Amino acid sequence: MSSSELYFDDRFLDRHAGPIITDTSVALVELVANSWDAWATHVDIVWPEGGVDAPFSISDNGKGMTPVQFEMRWKTFDYNRLRGGGKVADPPPELTDLPVRAVYGRNGRGRHAAFRFGKAYRVKTWCEGHSAEYEVRRGVSQPFSVKLLREDTAVEDHGTTITAIEPAKVIMTPEEAREVIGTRFLADPNFSVCINGAKVTFDDIPESHRKTIEIVVEGFGVAGLTVIDGQKADRTTRQHGIAWRVGNRIVGVPGWGDFDRGRILDGRSSEAKRFLFIVRADFLADDVLSDWSGFRLDSSGWTATRSAVYDAIREYLNTLNADRRRDTKATIKESLGSTVSGLPPASRDLWNEFVDRVVDTCPSMTPDTVEQIAGILANLELANSKYALIEKLDEMKPGDLDQLNAILEDWTVRTAKLALDEIAQRLRLIEELNQKLKDATMDEVADLQPLFERSLWVFGPEFESLEFTSNRGMTEVIRKICGVEQRGSRLRPDFVMLPNGTVGFYSRDAHDPEHDVDGISHLVIAEIKRPDVPISSTEKQQPWRYVKELREKGLLTEASKTTCYVLGSRVDPTETGDETKWDGRVTIRAMTYSTFIKRAEKRMLGLRDKLREAPFLQERGIDVEAYMKPQFPRQSSLDLRGSAA
């Protein structure tokens, strides 16, 4: 063997072809379908009697194959039937008066079905005055081998015969084989199959699997409808659907599609892969198109017949599935009962009506899908926003829906809402601070204080979640922040905060060696000055007096760290640096409002530029364009220990 030759495990073909090789019913259908695709009008099958080891064979009068066609199709894995021959097959020259057929095959795997009946098989095929016979045998290092046995010329007609050699035992009886064929290949009167010399007819289908219905079309005639129930769904809808016959000829291509491009049943449903409806309407002979591809759509006879037949088919399927639908409704209503019980009576009635109508009119929808939709409807009825979400989804483009789905794969709605609300609140806060800090007439307590209460996160990540008080006097500061009752002076810092989380080496509480809470580890004091008040040494020393009072009352110890911010519109150039007290335990820092705003923007990762079109900014009447313009010089660093000028 060549070093470049590929090797295959002996299980490869079984896995590649699957039930085509292992399931007798599937193998039989695939072989007959090959004859159908070759435009055979007659198929003869020799079936082993009594399950004995006897040769199986199938012969048809289809188009046959030339040696070139055979070797290309048989030696190509996953041969693309649609690319090689299209979705429909034209009849041979002597049958050009008959319409095209929709082909059954897709990927060429059906040719392996003969391996179900033997370890090897022979194929004799003839057409265009030439015949060839091949032997196809399962291999060891290769899935199978193809060997040419003989060729001949001066052969008339066309067709193909496949005969099993070294036959495998077949349990299925000839009667069962006729039933398998009868439930799938009786739609076209120009296609007949014989098994052991007996033609397959409707009589080969058990009475429980077939039904005949007469449909009176007022003013035109009586149409016959034969229902063939395959009992279980096939892999595809091919050889299922609605087949129209007029004068013992088939009109158009059987299927679930309508002649005016409508669709009677969703091809994905199990019913679409299970049922065949054969309609006989000889009184429509004058309404058939000349090429037998369909009916004249403007014909009143065709319109009336189509409507009556489709109504009969829907009624049959609805009646057949009534029990299943009833169980589906009960299951859905029981599953969502706790949710629906919270609806007002009128909403409950609407919800129950919705479930009934969807189950009755959309049989292709699975119970799980209906339950999901019904659950959404119930929750929308309970929501304050009602159906506003549906309106928003309807307005979304496909790409936006994909983005929303991607978000919900990584986030729950609640966590996404919490995150987005926090972002929106902070961006609004930055804009409001930006506007009010420019107003020299603003009162610091009434206007600035509420804003700074919500912006402590600007000072650093360790203050994302803080317990703090604002403008309540030292007594309240001492009581709330330090958790003890002490009467303080009326000196008023604008707020004092104590972090309850840590980043780096910061913590909320100080702890003793036994890991018990022992006082305060870190305290931040910030004093806010009105925009018209410059920060001088006097203003900068104010927080130090607060610290001394807290220390005198024993609320701050030598283990406590305190950072003091003095905020104003301007800072005396001589007071721009940090000042430390109490052997470095206290840091006092003057900071301009512009620095505070830029620090806030940096902490928000520049989101204001990315979210300029966000609805929460638009709806508040914010002049986004003006807001986006830089108002202050940018700082190169936002280190808390950096300069605050």
Secondary structure, DSSP 8 states (H G I E B T S, - for coil): --TT-----TTHHHHHHTHHHH-HHHHHHHHHHHHHHTT-SEEEEE--GGG-S---EEEE-S----HHHHHHHHTSTT--HHHHH-SEE---GGGTTS--EE---SSSGGGGGGGGSEEEEEEEEEETTEEEEEEEEE-SSSSEEEEEEEEEES--S-EEEEEEEEE----S-HHHHHHHHHTTS-S-TT-EEEETTEE--GGGS-GGGEEEEEEEETTTEEEEEEEEE-SS--SSSTT-EEEEEETTEEEEEEESB-TTS-BSS-TTSTGGGTEEEEEE-GGGGGGB-TTSS-B-TT-HHHHHHHHHHHHHHHHHHHHHTHHHHHHHHHHHHHHTHHHHTTS-HHHHHHHHHHHHHHHHH-TTS-HHHHHHHHHHHHHHHHSTTTTHHHHHHHH--HHHHHHHHHHHHH--HHHHHHHHHHHHHHHHHHHHHHHHTT-TT--IIIIIHHHHHT-GGGG-GGGSSEEEEESSHHHHHHHHHH-S-----S---SEEEEESS-STT--SEEE-TTS-EEEESEEEEEEE--TT--B-HHHHHHHHHHHHHHHHTTSS-TT-EEEEEEEES-B-GGG-S-EEETTTTEEEEEEEHHHHHHHHHHHTTTHHHHTTT-HHHHTTT--HHHHHS--S---S---TTS---
